[in-house]
């Protein structure tokens, strides 16, 4: 009998769907999901054979998302330059009417000095020749400084876009430093503000926990202490909702408290106990099937308090833990994860056209969160990268 897979069938389906819908190379998608590209390729081929579909086109022939964004930016710059040329033709009239700053007038003079004399242009535009020549002498320095800032702005825009438009100045600054750019956060903030590059912010929250008064309570084994000394000591989880099509999707999660990694999840159109049971099965499979004595902490929702869920926990040697009714702080880490997900997927203003679109975007974001998103509680490492730093004999305390 072969070794059981650590991937659930739901994970396989979503991974294949992400490959087909994104149009990106399989090795890139596999890297984001933290898995072997050969495994993902085999899944995709098996799905094609089963569905009688044509093979996937080899990745890499089309422009990447970053390349497309760069091309769009280039075309936009060209349009802006054409508009500027039009304004230059009307420039002298506008400047005589007092609509141009001194610097703008100097630029106009510098541009047209080959056509008209500097003396004449300065007289018409009411600026001094000595002032213009001082400005012209410092032009190379200004151009160099502006070019350096433009190049940095492009890096910032790429990092921001690569995060799905979610990163604010702290994470952008850390990413730049990891790329070898020496920059302080205030400068990044200024450039982002001037170019209207903004991270996402959560606008509202909604409580969805529905307690079951008849369910036997489990003790609170965490007590708002969301720390752990190693992976698979303490897990936590919760359920949230997502608007999709004409209805709702529900996402159940299992998070390793030590590494903040989402190790198990499930998405479905119902929020019965089976939803959180599926997420727990996925977490157990991801950890190799042996999770004796791990604590799973949740709120007092009916799903986590059900007899079926309690049976699954006993079967895997998992110790259940529950916070108090109506206190989000008793499950703060899971609440914070959902706040991040909803902020970065822009759930407040977004309405997915179909359940498939919502599932695909959530699945893609989870891969980004686990393997690439820099977590402030982990020294700005991703959960997967941080997990790699944990030696079995080393204790790591992570502030909640």
C-alpha positions as CSV (number, residue, x, y, z in Angstrom):
1,X,0.0,0.0,0.0
2,X,1.5,3.4,-1.0
3,X,2.1,6.3,1.2
4,X,-1.0,8.5,1.6
5,X,-0.8,11.9,-0.2
6,X,-0.6,15.0,1.9
7,X,-2.8,16.8,-0.6
8,X,-6.6,16.5,-0.5
9,X,-8.7,16.0,-3.6
10,X,-10.1,19.6,-3.1
11,X,-6.5,21.0,-3.2
12,X,-5.7,19.0,-6.4
13,X,-8.8,20.3,-8.2
14,X,-8.2,23.9,-7.2
15,X,-4.5,23.7,-8.1
16,X,-5.4,22.4,-11.6
17,X,-8.0,25.0,-12.0
18,X,-5.5,27.7,-11.1
19,X,-3.1,26.5,-13.7
20,X,-5.7,26.5,-16.5
21,X,-7.3,29.8,-15.6
22,X,-4.1,31.8,-14.9
23,X,-2.3,31.1,-18.2
24,X,1.0,31.1,-16.3
25,X,3.8,28.5,-16.5
26,X,3.1,25.4,-14.3
27,X,6.5,25.8,-12.5
28,X,5.5,29.3,-11.5
29,X,2.2,28.2,-10.1
30,X,3.8,25.2,-8.3
31,X,6.4,27.5,-6.7
32,X,3.6,29.7,-5.3
33,X,1.8,26.7,-3.9
34,X,5.0,25.3,-2.4
35,X,4.9,22.0,-4.3
36,X,6.8,20.1,-7.0
37,X,6.0,21.3,-10.5
38,X,6.2,17.8,-11.8
39,X,3.4,16.8,-9.4
40,X,1.3,19.7,-10.5
41,X,2.0,18.9,-14.2
42,X,0.9,15.3,-13.6
43,X,-2.3,16.4,-12.0
44,X,-3.1,18.8,-14.9
45,X,-2.4,16.0,-17.5
46,X,-4.6,13.6,-15.5
47,X,-7.4,16.1,-15.4
48,X,-7.1,16.7,-19.1
49,X,-7.3,13.0,-19.9
50,X,-10.2,12.6,-17.7
51,X,-12.1,15.5,-19.2
52,X,-11.0,14.9,-22.8
53,X,-9.5,18.3,-23.0
54,X,-6.7,19.6,-25.2
55,X,-3.2,19.7,-23.5
56,X,-2.1,22.8,-21.7
57,X,0.0,25.2,-23.9
58,X,3.6,25.3,-22.8
59,X,4.1,28.3,-20.4
60,X,6.4,31.1,-21.0
61,X,5.4,32.0,-24.6
62,X,3.0,34.7,-23.6
63,X,3.8,37.9,-21.8
64,X,3.8,37.6,-18.1
65,X,1.5,39.7,-15.9
66,X,4.5,41.9,-15.0
67,X,5.5,42.3,-18.7
68,X,1.9,43.3,-19.6
69,X,1.8,45.8,-16.8
70,X,5.1,47.3,-18.0
71,X,3.8,47.5,-21.6
72,X,0.6,49.3,-20.4
73,X,2.8,51.7,-18.4
74,X,4.9,52.4,-21.4
75,X,1.9,53.1,-23.6
76,X,0.5,55.4,-20.9
77,X,3.7,57.3,-20.8
78,X,3.6,57.7,-24.6
79,X,0.1,59.2,-24.4
80,X,1.2,61.5,-21.6
81,X,4.1,62.7,-23.7
82,X,1.9,63.4,-26.7
83,X,-0.4,65.5,-24.5
84,X,2.6,67.4,-23.2
85,X,3.7,68.2,-26.7
86,X,0.3,69.6,-27.3
87,X,0.6,71.8,-24.2
88,X,4.0,73.0,-25.3
89,X,2.6,74.4,-28.5
90,X,0.2,76.5,-26.4
91,X,2.8,77.0,-23.6
92,X,3.9,80.6,-24.2
93,X,0.4,81.9,-24.2
94,X,-0.4,80.0,-21.0
95,X,2.8,81.2,-19.2
96,X,2.1,84.9,-20.2
97,X,-1.3,84.5,-18.5
98,X,0.5,83.4,-15.3
99,X,-0.5,79.7,-15.4
100,X,3.1,78.4,-15.2
101,X,5.5,78.1,-12.3
102,X,9.0,79.5,-12.5
103,X,10.4,76.0,-13.0
104,X,7.9,75.3,-15.7
105,X,8.9,78.5,-17.5
106,X,12.6,77.5,-17.2
107,X,11.7,74.1,-18.7
108,X,9.9,75.8,-21.6
109,X,12.8,78.0,-22.3
110,X,15.2,75.1,-22.2
111,X,13.0,73.2,-24.7
112,X,12.6,76.1,-27.1
113,X,16.0,77.9,-26.8
114,X,17.1,76.4,-30.2
115,X,14.1,78.2,-31.8
116,X,14.1,81.5,-29.9
117,X,16.9,83.3,-28.0
118,X,17.1,82.8,-24.2
119,X,17.0,86.6,-23.7
120,X,13.7,86.9,-25.6
121,X,12.1,83.9,-23.9
122,X,13.1,85.2,-20.5
123,X,11.7,88.6,-21.2
124,X,8.4,87.2,-22.5
125,X,8.0,84.8,-19.6
126,X,9.1,87.3,-17.0
127,X,12.1,85.4,-15.5
128,X,15.8,86.4,-15.2
129,X,18.4,85.0,-17.5
130,X,20.8,84.4,-14.5
131,X,18.1,82.4,-12.8
132,X,17.6,80.3,-15.9
133,X,21.3,79.6,-16.3
134,X,21.7,78.6,-12.7
135,X,18.7,76.3,-13.2
136,X,20.2,74.9,-16.4
137,X,23.6,74.2,-14.7
138,X,21.9,72.1,-12.1
139,X,19.8,70.2,-14.6
140,X,22.0,67.1,-14.8
141,X,21.9,66.6,-11.0
142,X,18.1,67.0,-11.0
143,X,17.7,64.6,-13.9
144,X,19.9,62.0,-12.2
145,X,17.9,62.4,-8.9
146,X,14.6,62.3,-10.7
147,X,15.6,59.3,-12.8
148,X,16.7,57.4,-9.6
149,X,13.4,58.2,-8.0
150,X,11.5,57.1,-11.1
151,X,13.4,53.8,-11.2
152,X,12.6,53.3,-7.5
153,X,9.0,54.1,-8.1
154,X,8.8,51.5,-10.8
155,X,10.3,48.9,-8.4
156,X,7.7,50.0,-5.8
157,X,4.8,49.7,-8.3
158,X,6.0,46.2,-9.4
159,X,6.3,45.0,-5.7
160,X,2.8,46.5,-5.0
161,X,1.3,44.9,-8.1
162,X,3.0,41.6,-7.4
163,X,1.4,41.5,-4.0
164,X,-2.0,41.8,-5.6
165,X,-2.2,45.5,-4.7
166,X,-2.1,44.7,-1.0
167,X,1.3,45.8,0.4
168,X,1.6,49.1,2.1
169,X,4.9,50.9,2.7
170,X,6.2,48.7,5.6
171,X,6.2,45.5,3.5
172,X,7.3,47.3,0.3
173,X,10.3,48.7,2.3
174,X,11.2,45.2,3.5
175,X,10.9,43.7,0.1
176,X,13.1,46.5,-1.4
177,X,15.8,45.9,1.2
178,X,15.7,42.2,0.5
179,X,16.4,43.1,-3.1
180,X,19.5,45.1,-2.0
181,X,17.9,48.5,-2.3
182,X,19.0,50.9,0.6
183,X,15.9,52.9,1.3
184,X,14.1,54.2,4.4
185,X,10.4,53.8,5.0
186,X,9.6,57.5,4.9
187,X,10.9,57.8,1.3
188,X,8.8,54.8,0.2
189,X,5.8,56.3,1.9
190,X,6.4,59.6,0.0
191,X,6.8,58.0,-3.4
192,X,3.7,55.8,-2.9
193,X,1.7,58.8,-1.8
194,X,2.7,60.9,-4.7
195,X,2.0,58.2,-7.2
196,X,-1.2,57.1,-5.5
197,X,0.0,53.6,-4.7
198,X,-2.0,52.4,-1.7
199,X,-2.3,49.1,0.2
200,X,-5.7,47.7,1.0
201,X,-7.6,48.5,4.2
202,X,-10.5,46.6,5.7
203,X,-13.6,48.7,5.8
204,X,-16.0,46.7,8.0
205,X,-16.3,43.5,9.9
206,X,-19.2,41.2,10.5
207,X,-19.6,38.6,13.3
208,X,-20.7,35.2,11.9
209,X,-20.2,32.8,14.9
210,X,-23.4,31.0,15.8
211,X,-23.1,29.3,19.1
212,X,-24.9,26.0,19.9
213,X,-26.2,26.2,23.5
214,X,-26.7,22.4,23.5
215,X,-23.1,21.6,22.5
216,X,-20.8,20.4,25.4
217,X,-18.2,23.0,25.9
218,X,-14.5,22.4,25.6
219,X,-12.0,24.1,27.9
220,X,-10.0,27.1,26.8
221,X,-6.4,25.7,26.6
222,X,-5.0,28.9,24.9
223,X,-6.3,31.7,27.1
224,X,-5.5,34.4,24.5
225,X,-1.8,33.3,24.5
226,X,-1.3,32.9,20.7
227,X,2.3,31.7,20.9
228,X,4.0,28.3,20.4
229,X,7.5,27.0,20.6
230,X,7.3,24.8,17.5
231,X,5.0,23.8,14.7
232,X,2.1,21.4,15.4
233,X,1.7,22.4,19.1
234,X,-1.2,24.7,18.7
235,X,-3.6,25.3,15.8
236,X,-6.5,27.6,15.6
237,X,-9.3,28.1,13.1
238,X,-12.6,29.7,12.2
239,X,-15.2,30.1,9.4
240,X,-15.9,33.2,7.4
241,X,-18.3,34.0,4.5
242,X,-17.7,35.3,0.9
243,X,-20.3,36.7,-1.4
244,X,-20.2,34.9,-4.8
245,X,-22.7,34.9,-7.7
246,X,-26.2,34.9,-6.2
247,X,-25.2,33.3,-2.9
248,X,-22.5,32.7,-0.4
249,X,-19.4,30.6,0.0
250,X,-17.9,29.6,3.4
251,X,-14.2,29.2,4.1
252,X,-13.0,27.1,7.1
253,X,-9.4,27.4,8.1
254,X,-6.7,25.6,10.3
255,X,-3.7,27.8,11.1
256,X,-0.5,26.7,12.8
257,X,0.0,29.3,15.6
258,X,3.8,28.9,15.6
259,X,4.3,29.7,12.0
260,X,1.0,31.5,11.0
261,X,0.8,29.1,8.1
262,X,-2.6,28.1,6.8
263,X,-2.1,24.3,6.8
264,X,-5.7,23.3,6.1
265,X,-8.8,24.8,4.6
266,X,-12.0,24.0,2.8
267,X,-14.5,26.1,0.8
268,X,-18.2,25.1,0.3
269,X,-21.7,26.5,-0.1
270,X,-22.7,25.4,3.4
271,X,-21.3,26.0,6.9
272,X,-22.2,22.7,8.5
273,X,-19.8,20.7,10.7
274,X,-18.5,18.9,7.6
275,X,-16.9,22.1,6.4
276,X,-14.5,22.4,9.4
277,X,-14.0,18.7,9.4
278,X,-12.8,18.8,5.8
279,X,-10.4,21.6,6.7
280,X,-9.1,19.6,9.7
281,X,-8.6,16.5,7.5
282,X,-6.6,18.7,5.1
283,X,-4.4,20.0,7.9
284,X,-3.7,16.5,9.3
285,X,-2.8,15.3,5.8
286,X,-0.5,18.3,5.2
287,X,1.4,17.4,8.4
288,X,1.9,13.8,7.4
289,X,-1.1,12.2,9.2
290,X,0.4,12.2,12.7
291,X,-0.6,15.2,14.9
292,X,-1.0,13.6,18.4
293,X,-1.5,16.1,21.2
294,X,-1.9,19.2,19.0
295,X,-4.4,21.7,20.4
296,X,-7.0,23.0,18.0
297,X,-8.5,26.3,19.3
298,X,-11.8,27.8,17.9
299,X,-14.7,29.9,19.0
300,X,-17.9,28.3,20.4
301,X,-19.6,28.0,17.0
302,X,-22.0,25.1,16.4
303,X,-19.6,23.5,13.9
304,X,-16.6,23.2,16.3
305,X,-18.8,22.0,19.1
306,X,-20.5,19.3,17.2
307,X,-20.2,15.6,18.1
308,X,-18.9,14.7,14.6
309,X,-16.1,17.2,14.9
310,X,-15.3,16.0,18.4
311,X,-15.1,12.4,17.1
312,X,-12.6,13.4,14.3
313,X,-10.4,15.3,16.9
314,X,-10.3,12.2,19.1
315,X,-9.5,9.9,16.2
316,X,-6.4,12.1,15.4
317,X,-5.4,12.7,19.0
318,X,-6.3,16.4,18.8
319,X,-7.2,18.3,21.9
320,X,-10.1,20.7,21.4
321,X,-10.0,24.2,22.9
322,X,-12.7,26.9,22.8
323,X,-12.9,30.6,23.7
324,X,-15.8,32.3,25.3
325,X,-19.0,33.2,23.5
326,X,-19.0,36.6,21.8
327,X,-15.4,37.4,22.4
328,X,-13.3,37.9,19.2
329,X,-10.2,38.3,21.3
330,X,-10.4,34.7,22.4
331,X,-9.7,33.6,18.8
332,X,-7.8,36.7,17.8
333,X,-5.3,35.0,15.5
334,X,-7.9,33.4,13.3
335,X,-9.9,36.7,13.3
336,X,-6.7,38.6,12.2
337,X,-6.1,36.1,9.4
338,X,-9.6,36.7,8.0
339,X,-9.2,40.4,8.3
340,X,-6.1,40.2,6.2
341,X,-7.7,37.9,3.6
342,X,-10.8,40.2,3.3
343,X,-8.7,43.4,3.1
344,X,-6.3,42.1,0.5
345,X,-9.0,40.4,-1.6
346,X,-11.0,43.7,-1.3
347,X,-14.1,41.7,-0.2
348,X,-16.0,44.8,1.0
349,X,-16.2,46.2,-2.6
350,X,-15.8,43.0,-4.6
351,X,-18.6,40.8,-5.9
352,X,-17.5,37.6,-7.6
353,X,-19.6,36.7,-10.6
354,X,-19.5,33.0,-9.8
355,X,-18.5,30.6,-7.1
356,X,-15.7,29.3,-9.4
357,X,-14.2,32.8,-9.6
358,X,-14.3,33.3,-5.9
359,X,-12.8,29.9,-5.2
360,X,-10.0,30.5,-7.7
361,X,-9.1,33.9,-6.3
362,X,-9.1,32.7,-2.7
363,X,-7.0,29.6,-3.6
364,X,-4.5,31.8,-5.4
365,X,-4.3,34.2,-2.4
366,X,-3.7,31.4,0.0
367,X,-0.8,30.2,-2.0
368,X,0.6,33.8,-2.0
369,X,0.0,34.1,1.8
370,X,1.7,30.9,2.7
371,X,4.7,31.1,0.4
372,X,5.4,34.8,-0.5
373,X,3.5,37.3,1.7
374,X,5.8,38.9,4.3
375,X,4.3,38.5,7.8
376,X,5.1,41.3,10.3
377,X,5.0,38.8,13.2
378,X,7.6,36.5,11.5
379,X,10.2,39.2,11.0
380,X,8.7,39.8,7.6
381,X,9.3,36.3,6.3
382,X,6.5,34.3,4.7
383,X,5.0,31.5,6.9
384,X,6.6,28.8,4.7
385,X,10.0,30.5,4.8
386,X,9.8,31.0,8.5
387,X,8.8,27.4,9.0
388,X,12.1,26.4,7.3
389,X,14.1,28.3,9.9
390,X,12.6,26.4,12.8
391,X,15.0,23.7,14.0
392,X,13.5,20.9,16.2
393,X,15.8,21.8,19.1
394,X,15.3,25.5,18.9
395,X,12.5,27.4,20.7
396,X,10.9,30.3,18.9
397,X,8.4,32.6,20.6
398,X,6.2,34.6,18.2
399,X,4.3,37.6,19.6
400,X,0.6,37.4,18.7
